[in-house]
């Protein structure tokens, strides 16, 4: 599976919970850092946010926890851009143990481009839309990542 964005991070001691593994909240933190790295690479970085007064807000997120990680483990997050339109980004992250390449979690998000002054959605500039669409094309060259589009099944 192709990916276009990679982020690396190490599990911190303060992220470990009473079960002696990384707490669920910190998986989301690491995925958020990977999202920020993606945004930086496509031009939706701190300068953009300041100068354009626009940003990206996550409006939906789905995390799947597949395997536990422990203190000091190096993590590798592979990020796919699954879709983009004038105001939305569909992103999928996969978290791996860097040393063994075992997938331990996924995070699928839908994000909106927002005018931070008006607090309303805003159209992404054509230049950045083109950059994002190129990212989508690169990401999906060989298909969607495993687990994309999951939902929680209701209990009977």
C-alpha positions, 0 to 999 in steps of 0.5 A: 500500500502506498502512502505519502506522509510519514510521522515518527514519534516515541511512546512517552512514560507519562502516556502509560496508564494503569494497564501498563500500556499507552492510554487511549487518549495518547493514541489520538494525540500521536494521530493528531501530531501526524495530522499536523505533520500532513498539514505542514507538508501541504501548506496548511501550516502555522504561517497559513493559519496566521496569514489566512486566518483559516485552519482545519477542524476535525469533525469526526474521528474513528480510532481502532486499537489493534495492539498495545504499545508500551513505554519508549516504543518508537512509532511510525504513522503512515498517512493517506489522504483519501479524499478532498473537496472544496471544504473537506479532507478525509484522512486515514492514519495507520500506527506501526511499531517502527522496529517490527512493522506491526500495525497497532492502531488506525485513525480515520478522520473527516476534517473541515477547512474553517475561517477562524474569524467567522467560525464557519467553513471556508473554501480551500484555495485552488492551489492547495486543493490541487496539492491535496488532490495530488496527495489523494491520487498518490495515496490511492494509487494502489487502493484504500488502506485496510480498515478504512470506512469501518463503523461500530456495529450495534449490539443486539 
